[in-house]
Structures are given as C-alpha cells and as structure tokens.
Amino acid sequence: TTWRVSARADLTEGLALRGSLGTAFRAPSLQQQNFSAVQGAISQGQLVSVATLPVGDTIAQALGARALRPERSDNYSVGIVLQPTSRLAFTIDAFHIRIEDRIALSEQLGGADVNAILAGAGIEGFSQVRFFTNAVDTTTTGVEATARWSGDLGLETRASVDLGFALYENELKTLRANPALPDLPLLGNKSILFLTEAQPSDKLTAQAILEHRSLEARAALTRFGTYVSQPIVETQTFDGGMSVDLSLGYDVSPAFTLTAGLQNLFDDRPEEIADQARFIAATGG
C-alpha cells in the first residue's frame, strides 16, 4: 500500500507554492532474483572468473544471500512557481528521497572463506561470487530549477528557450552486515561509490528553438558535473562533460518531416581511466 498527498497554493497572480509527500515501493525484478552467469571481471586489478548467482542458490545463501525484499521509499518535495508574464516562467523545487532495503549487486566476494565453501561444493569454474542483496538504505537530496521563455519574433516566426539546472547528493545511511560471513562485507568501496557518487552531482540543460513557417532550427546543450568512481583499482574523480547538438527540420507535409543534425558538435570525450595503462600492461592486453 502506498499513498501520496500534493498541494498547491496560488499566493498572487503568477506566484504559487507547491509541495508533495508520499511513499512508494519497487518489487525485485525477475532478473535480480534469478539471473546467473559466469564471466570474467576485474578484482584488485586482476582478471578473475566471477559467478553471478540467484539469491536462492545454495552457494549464494552460504555466502550471505537472502530472499530479496521490495524496496520502500519516502519522498518529500516543496517548490515555487513564478510566472511574471505569459511568455516567461520559472520553477524551483527541492526534494528528499529515502530508500530502504535498496537492491544492489553485491561485491565480488572472494578469499579463504569463499574458497572453502566453493571447494566444499565441488565448484572449480569460478573463484568469486556476487548476488543481489537488500544491503543498504540510501537518501537522495536535490534541487531542480527551470526557466522558459517563448514568444513571436515576427510574422510566422516563433522562438523558445528552455533552461534547466539540478543539484543532487546521494548518501549511504545504512550498510548491513553479511548474515552468513560477518567479516566479509556485502558491499565494498566500488559498489558503495556506484550507489552514491558514480553519477554526476549536477546537470545543466539548455535548448533553443526557432520556427519559421515549415522550418525548425534547434540547438541543445547538456553539461554534466564531476563524479567519483573506482573503475579498476584507483578511486578517481572524473571531470564533467558537455554535449552540444544541432538540428534542422523541414515539414514537407503535415505528416512528413525531414530532419538533419549534429550530435556532440565539439567532440567532447570522457576522461581516461587513470590506471588503465597499468592494468593493460599487467594483464598483457
């Protein structure tokens, strides 16, 4: 059972407050409960064979897997809507989301205890194991702001500009111990970073559209902020990125439009992984 309440108060013409609060849940997917595979993966800079096992597998349960519970969340938001003219509008909203029993892929579990369990089961095809688990509770806090202008520039000519900016912060609130092997954490640094800091902490979007009769010119910019991850061994802070896209469209008929465009006009590329060269040299790749 979930519930949601939302409200809006128009204080004056063109100025309003809004807010909401509610709950939600997400049931474990079939893949999270039943997926299995053995594949090569990286562990401490070395290639190893890792088995992703269903949570009902006896080996996974011996290593700490338990039946997955649904994720539960509480969310709160409050915002301001400002429209000084019919052509111009602003919004700003702050929100807070708390997720309990969040489903995440566990660390690649290995070591003497894991080897003993695998050897006892007669397993030789892999040396590390991972599975999905409800090991963590997290919170996400953020602010999102938008601005929009639209208007006529002349006879049969119209333009619009949209701007958006968002700030996000993810935090780990609870990390549960491994119920079967307390000394073997279900999530390590790499997995925790993936949940909390491996996504950009801010995002800027801008779009301008110019329409004249059957022609439409569009320019869009998307910029992402920095993020932190552990791709191989070293924890690395990656620079943000920016993409500029252009397009030109022509309405041949009411049912048919031709469009041509450019994506990532300035060829912005992701930052290289710092210890990639050392890993390639060590593995002979």
Backbone torsions as a table, in degrees:
resi	resn	phi	psi	omega
1	THR	NA	130.2	176.6
2	THR	-126.6	161.4	177.7
3	TRP	-144.6	159.9	-179.9
4	ARG	-151.5	137.5	176.6
5	VAL	-128.7	132.7	176.6
6	SER	-136.7	152.0	-177.8
7	ALA	-148.0	154.0	177.5
8	ARG	-141.7	134.2	178.4
9	ALA	-124.1	118.7	176.3
10	ASP	-86.1	103.7	-175.8
11	LEU	-73.3	-48.3	175.0
12	THR	-143.2	176.9	177.6
13	GLU	-65.1	120.9	179.9
14	GLY	88.4	4.0	179.5
15	LEU	-137.4	124.8	-177.6
16	ALA	-143.0	151.5	171.2
17	LEU	-109.3	145.9	177.8
18	ARG	-143.8	155.9	179.4
19	GLY	-163.3	163.5	178.6
20	SER	-156.6	157.2	170.8
21	LEU	-150.4	150.7	-177.4
22	GLY	-176.8	-176.4	179.2
23	THR	-129.2	162.5	178.4
24	ALA	-155.7	167.9	173.6
25	PHE	-147.8	158.9	175.3
26	ARG	-137.3	119.9	-179.5
27	ALA	-74.5	149.7	175.7
28	PRO	-58.7	138.5	178.7
29	SER	-76.7	163.9	177.1
30	LEU	-61.5	-37.5	-179.8
31	GLN	-66.5	-41.1	-179.5
32	GLN	-64.8	-29.3	-179.1
33	GLN	-87.1	-30.6	-166.9
34	ASN	-125.9	-5.6	-176.6
35	PHE	-66.9	140.8	175.2
36	SER	-144.7	142.2	179.2
37	ALA	-167.7	155.2	171.9
38	VAL	-121.0	125.8	-175.4
39	GLN	-150.3	164.4	175.3
40	GLY	-76.8	139.7	178.7
41	ALA	-147.6	171.1	-178.0
42	ILE	-100.9	130.8	175.4
43	SER	-137.0	114.5	-178.3
44	GLN	53.5	40.0	176.8
45	GLY	80.1	6.9	-179.2
46	GLN	-120.1	147.3	175.0
47	LEU	-80.3	128.4	179.7
48	VAL	-135.9	163.3	174.5
49	SER	-93.3	121.6	-175.4
50	VAL	-120.3	133.1	176.4
51	ALA	-101.9	125.9	169.6
52	THR	-94.9	115.8	-171.6
53	LEU	-112.9	150.5	173.3
54	PRO	-63.8	150.8	-177.7
55	VAL	-65.7	-19.4	178.5
56	GLY	-87.2	-4.3	-179.9
57	ASP	-68.0	140.1	-176.2
58	THR	-63.6	-37.1	178.8
59	ILE	-67.9	-43.7	178.0
60	ALA	-60.3	-40.6	-179.9
61	GLN	-68.2	-33.8	176.9
62	ALA	-67.8	-21.4	179.9
63	LEU	-99.5	3.3	174.7
64	GLY	118.5	0.6	179.1
65	ALA	-71.3	143.5	176.6
66	ARG	-137.1	159.1	178.4
67	ALA	-54.4	132.9	-175.5
68	LEU	-73.1	137.6	174.9
69	ARG	-99.9	154.7	175.3
70	PRO	-63.6	144.4	170.1
71	GLU	-70.8	140.0	176.1
72	ARG	-122.9	142.9	-177.6
73	SER	-141.0	149.2	169.0
74	ASP	-116.6	141.1	-179.6
75	ASN	-139.1	142.4	-179.6
76	TYR	-135.2	143.4	176.5
77	SER	-150.1	150.9	175.2
78	VAL	-145.4	141.9	-175.7
79	GLY	-153.4	169.9	179.0
80	ILE	-125.2	137.0	174.9
81	VAL	-117.5	124.7	-179.1
82	LEU	-127.2	123.4	179.1
83	GLN	-132.3	84.9	-176.8
84	PRO	-66.4	-30.0	176.5
85	THR	-138.1	170.7	179.4
86	SER	-68.6	-17.5	-178.0
87	ARG	-96.6	-17.0	-170.3
88	LEU	-125.3	133.5	-179.6
89	ALA	-145.6	143.6	177.3
90	PHE	-129.9	146.9	171.1
91	THR	-138.7	149.2	171.7
92	ILE	-145.8	128.8	-176.6
93	ASP	-133.3	137.4	172.4
94	ALA	-111.6	143.6	-176.5
95	PHE	-143.7	158.7	177.4
96	HIS	-142.4	127.0	-178.8
97	ILE	-125.7	127.0	176.1
98	ARG	-114.0	123.6	-179.5
99	ILE	-113.5	123.0	176.8
100	GLU	-104.7	146.3	-179.0
101	ASP	58.4	42.9	-178.4
102	ARG	-64.8	135.1	-178.2
103	ILE	-86.3	124.0	-179.3
104	ALA	-141.2	154.7	175.7
105	LEU	-77.7	128.8	-175.4
106	SER	-67.5	169.3	172.3
107	GLU	-62.4	159.3	172.5
108	GLN	-75.0	99.6	-172.8
109	LEU	-79.6	126.0	179.6
110	GLY	-149.6	179.9	180.0
111	GLY	116.9	-172.0	-173.2
112	ALA	-62.6	-43.6	-179.0
113	ASP	-63.7	-42.0	179.3
114	VAL	-66.7	-43.6	179.5
115	ASN	-59.9	-38.6	-179.9
116	ALA	-65.5	-41.2	179.7
117	ILE	-67.6	-41.4	179.0
118	LEU	-65.8	-42.4	179.9
119	ALA	-64.7	-38.4	178.5
120	GLY	-64.3	-28.2	178.3
121	ALA	-91.3	0.0	179.6
122	GLY	74.3	27.3	-178.0
123	ILE	-92.2	128.6	178.4
124	GLU	-128.0	-5.8	-173.3
125	GLY	-82.1	-10.8	179.6
126	PHE	-154.0	161.6	-176.5
127	SER	-118.8	-11.2	179.0
128	GLN	-134.5	157.4	-174.4
129	VAL	-135.9	144.9	171.5
130	ARG	-142.9	159.9	-178.3
131	PHE	-160.9	166.8	178.5
132	PHE	-82.5	145.8	-173.9
133	THR	-150.3	152.0	173.7
134	ASN	-91.8	53.4	-168.3
135	ALA	-82.9	-13.7	-168.9
136	VAL	-135.2	155.1	165.5
137	ASP	-117.0	137.4	-179.1
138	THR	-133.0	161.9	171.8
139	THR	-128.7	147.7	174.7
140	THR	-127.6	124.1	178.4
141	THR	-121.2	139.2	-177.9
142	GLY	-162.3	170.8	176.4
143	VAL	-134.2	134.5	177.0
144	GLU	-126.5	132.9	-180.0
145	ALA	-130.2	143.2	178.4
146	THR	-135.8	154.5	173.8
147	ALA	-141.8	139.7	-179.6
148	ARG	-140.9	134.8	172.7
149	TRP	-130.0	139.1	175.1
150	SER	-148.4	147.7	179.6
151	GLY	-177.8	170.7	178.5
152	ASP	-89.2	134.4	177.7
153	LEU	-100.6	-14.3	-178.2
154	GLY	173.1	-169.9	-179.8
155	LEU	-63.2	119.5	178.5
156	GLU	60.5	23.4	179.1
157	THR	-126.5	127.0	-176.5
158	ARG	-136.8	146.7	-179.5
159	ALA	-136.4	155.7	175.2
160	SER	-149.1	148.5	178.4
161	VAL	-133.5	130.0	177.8
162	ASP	-123.1	133.5	176.1
163	LEU	-126.0	143.7	177.1
164	GLY	-145.2	140.7	177.8
165	PHE	-142.0	140.2	-178.3
166	ALA	-142.2	143.7	173.4
167	LEU	-121.3	136.2	-178.7
168	TYR	-132.6	148.7	172.8
169	GLU	-141.0	121.7	177.8
170	ASN	-106.4	135.2	-179.5
171	GLU	-131.9	142.9	174.2
172	LEU	-88.8	120.2	-177.5
173	LYS	-98.8	-37.3	-178.0
174	THR	-140.1	133.1	172.4
175	LEU	-124.8	112.3	-175.0
176	ARG	-81.5	148.0	179.2
177	ALA	-73.4	156.8	175.7
178	ASN	-69.4	119.3	-175.5
179	PRO	-68.8	-21.9	-178.3
180	ALA	-98.3	-38.9	-178.0
181	LEU	-131.6	84.0	-174.3
182	PRO	-56.5	-27.6	-179.2
183	ASP	-81.6	-2.8	-177.9
184	LEU	-114.2	97.7	-175.3
185	PRO	-60.9	139.7	177.2
186	LEU	-68.5	-34.0	178.2
187	LEU	-126.6	134.3	174.8
188	GLY	-105.1	-168.0	-174.9
189	ASN	-60.3	-43.3	-177.9
190	LYS	-62.1	-45.0	-179.2
191	SER	-68.2	-38.1	179.4
192	ILE	-66.3	-42.5	176.9
193	LEU	-61.2	-37.8	179.6
194	PHE	-60.1	-35.5	-179.4
195	LEU	-81.7	-29.3	-169.0
196	THR	-112.0	-37.4	-171.3
197	GLU	-129.5	0.2	-177.2
198	ALA	-84.3	5.9	173.1
199	GLN	-113.5	145.5	-179.7
200	PRO	-55.9	141.0	-178.1
201	SER	-82.9	-10.1	176.5
202	ASP	-151.1	159.1	-177.9
203	LYS	-148.9	133.8	177.0
204	LEU	-120.9	132.2	175.8
205	THR	-128.3	145.3	176.7
206	ALA	-146.3	140.3	179.0
207	GLN	-145.7	134.4	176.8
208	ALA	-125.9	134.6	-179.0
209	ILE	-128.5	132.2	176.2
210	LEU	-123.0	123.3	-178.4
211	GLU	-119.0	132.1	175.0
212	HIS	-141.2	110.3	-176.1
213	ARG	53.2	-116.0	-176.0
214	SER	-92.5	0.5	-178.3
215	LEU	-99.4	144.4	173.9
216	GLU	-138.6	122.6	175.2
217	ALA	-109.1	135.3	-175.2
218	ARG	-134.5	134.4	173.9
219	ALA	-128.6	134.5	-177.2
220	ALA	-135.9	142.3	178.0
221	LEU	-128.8	133.8	174.5
222	THR	-130.3	125.1	179.0
223	ARG	-126.3	129.8	178.2
224	PHE	-108.6	146.6	178.4
225	GLY	-84.1	-171.4	-177.3
226	THR	-73.2	162.3	175.1
227	TYR	-152.0	162.2	-175.3
228	VAL	-120.8	133.6	-179.4
229	SER	-150.0	168.8	176.2
230	GLN	-125.8	80.2	-174.0
231	PRO	-63.9	-41.3	-179.5
232	ILE	-124.1	-83.8	178.3
233	VAL	-118.7	-46.7	-174.6
234	GLU	-77.7	134.6	171.5
235	THR	-78.2	126.8	-169.9
236	GLN	-131.4	138.2	172.2
237	THR	-94.4	118.8	-176.9
238	PHE	-95.6	140.8	177.0
239	ASP	-66.6	157.3	174.8
240	GLY	-72.7	178.4	-179.2
241	GLY	-139.9	162.4	-179.8
242	MET	-141.1	135.9	177.5
243	SER	-125.6	131.2	176.2
244	VAL	-114.0	124.6	-178.0
245	ASP	-120.5	139.7	178.5
246	LEU	-127.3	146.2	175.6
247	SER	-151.1	154.2	177.5
248	LEU	-135.3	125.7	-178.2
249	GLY	-122.8	153.0	178.9
250	TYR	-137.3	125.9	178.5
251	ASP	-82.1	99.8	178.1
252	VAL	-66.3	-38.4	177.6
253	SER	-153.3	171.9	177.8
254	PRO	-58.8	-20.4	-176.6
255	ALA	-110.3	0.7	-172.6
256	PHE	-142.6	125.8	-179.4
257	THR	-130.4	135.5	174.2
258	LEU	-102.2	133.6	-179.2
259	THR	-136.4	135.3	174.1
260	ALA	-130.5	146.3	-177.1
261	GLY	-161.1	174.9	176.9
262	LEU	-124.4	133.2	175.0
263	GLN	-109.1	140.9	-179.3
264	ASN	52.8	61.3	-172.9
265	LEU	-53.0	-40.3	-175.5
266	PHE	-96.6	13.8	172.8
267	ASP	54.1	48.5	177.7
268	ASP	-72.6	127.3	-174.7
269	ARG	-116.0	152.5	178.2
270	PRO	-67.7	153.3	178.2
271	GLU	-69.2	145.0	-179.5
272	GLU	-74.1	151.1	176.6
273	ILE	-71.7	129.4	-170.7
274	ALA	-61.5	-44.1	-176.0
275	ASP	-100.9	23.0	-179.4
276	GLN	-65.6	-43.4	-177.1
277	ALA	-63.1	-41.7	179.8
278	ARG	-64.8	-36.5	180.0
279	PHE	-67.9	-43.4	-179.6
280	ILE	-62.3	-42.4	179.9
281	ALA	-65.5	-39.2	-178.0
282	ALA	-69.4	-32.0	-177.5
283	THR	-96.6	-5.1	179.6
284	GLY	72.5	23.3	-178.9
285	GLY	-78.8	NA	NA
